[in-house]
Amino acid sequence: MQEQFKEFCKKNKPTDIIQAIEYFTIFGGLDITLNLNKPIEQLIKESILNQYDELRNEINSYTKGYHVHHAILSAAAIGDRRTHSTFKKAHVSSEEGIKCLESLTDLGIVELETSMHYLTKQRNDDSISKKIIFTTPFFRFWFAFVSPIYKGIKEGNYEEFDTLYENNKNEFSDHIFEELCLEYLVEFYKEDELVKLGKYWDNNSSIDLLAKTKSGKIIAGSCKYTNTKIKKNELNKLMDNCKKIGLEVDVFVLFSKVGYSNELKALKNDQIKLFNAKSLKLLID
């Protein structure tokens, strides 16, 4: 993800890191040069919707055009990305879904991630689904907003797309922000390198970022890509989740799009680290 992000920024020269994240969330992995002075909605229409036939053919060359592949990818693109709920949403059996995911993984379209139960006192639970990760942001955008409603787009009618995108765009950047924050931790902890990195989830709790350093420190984190400052209750929630699953944490890290309340900033120390989107500039410097 970091190399894709760095290449995107090098090619398109965003004015700031927020713009870089928001445009990368949609166009990352798409081999074109963009004029980022244009509104993102205009670029979507010019570079994706108006190019539907060409892009569909290109994507079908990856997916082989298999309709079940497309159903699974669309179900995973918006949702919790867990395999079990994805298969259910796509109306495919677990057996068929697993076979399709194996094929999609071999084709380089998705990867699978596993909850990091082994860093906690929780027993590994085979009932906890793996999660699906798209290998490029553009693949995820296509299967979230284009592929499910292709008929109207193919005919040049973008009204349904506009509604779907408007209803989901605020949450759509969350996942890419989390992935970039994971990459940032790798860079930030270069002196005490990370030997384990990922996320935790079960049927009741989730932790956005979870890592272990070479020296044995456990790091747990939360990412919030919203236009409001993060308050102390977000730290309390993270701490409670870690306690609930028996995770003994050495460092708590929070990532925010725009910053933190004064109350939370006053708590910042070696055990509580606060980062914002601007911190991610490290990934492209």
Secondary structure by P-SEA (a helix, b strand, c coil): caaaaaaaaaacccccaaaaaaaaaccccccccccccccaaaaaaaccccaaaaaaaaaaaaacccaaaaaaaaaaccccccaaaaaaaacccaaaaaaaaaaaaaaccbbbbbcccccccccccccbbbbbbbccaaaaaaaacccccccccccccaaaaaaaaaacccccaaaaaaaaaaaaaaaaaccccccccccccccccccccccccccbbbbbbccccccccccaaaaaaaaaaaaaacccccbbbbbbcccccaaaaaaccccbbbbcccccccccc
